Amino acid sequence: MNEWVSVKDKLPEESGTYLVSGKRPDSQAQVWVCSFLCLGIASGWVNSCKNPSVSFWMPLPEPPEEET
């Protein structure tokens, strides 16, 4: 089972899409999907939110299997 990781403890080691929790400047804490980019010595969260403040992250869960 995946667990939330604090950005104070660790950031993702690979670029990818993650489930994140944090606050936007104009709202309460929320959960959303966000991309993380690792570009050599620079890395950071990228999404359509203005100034997202990510506090926790975790890998996306596996999608459900479709019934046949």
For each residue, the residues with C-beta under 8 A, 3 or more apart:
1:
2: 58 59 61
3: 58
4: 21 56 57 58
5: 9 10 56 57 58
6: 9 10 55 56
7: 10 11 54 55 56 57
8:
9: 5 6
10: 5 6 7
11: 7 36 43 57
12: 15 16 18 36 38 57
13: 38
14: 38
15: 12 35 36 37 38 39
16: 12 35 36 59
17: 33 34 35 36 60
18: 12 33 34 35 36 57 58 59 60
19: 31 32 33 34 57 58 59 60 61
20: 31 32 33 34 45 52 54 55 56 57 58
21: 4 29 30 31 54 55 56 57
22: 29 30 52 53 54 55 56
23: 27 28 29 30 53 55
24: 27 30 49 50 51 52 53
25: 50 51 53
26:
27: 23 24 30
28: 23
29: 21 22 23 55
30: 21 22 23 24 27
31: 19 20 21
32: 19 20 47 49 52
33: 17 18 19 20 47 60
34: 17 18 19 20 45 46 47 49 52 54 57
35: 15 16 17 18 45 46 47
36: 11 12 15 16 17 18 43 44 45 46 57
37: 15 43 44 46
38: 12 13 14 15 43
39: 15 42 43
40:
41:
42: 39
43: 11 36 37 38 39
44: 36 37
45: 20 34 35 36 52 54
46: 34 35 36 37
47: 32 33 34 35 52
48:
49: 24 32 34 52
50: 24 25
51: 24 25
52: 20 22 24 32 34 45 47 49
53: 22 23 24 25
54: 7 20 21 22 34 45 57
55: 6 7 20 21 22 23 29
56: 4 5 6 7 20 21 22
57: 4 5 7 11 12 18 19 20 21 34 36 54
58: 2 3 4 5 18 19 20
59: 2 16 18 19
60: 17 18 19 33
61: 2 19
62:
63:
64:
65:
66:
67:
68:
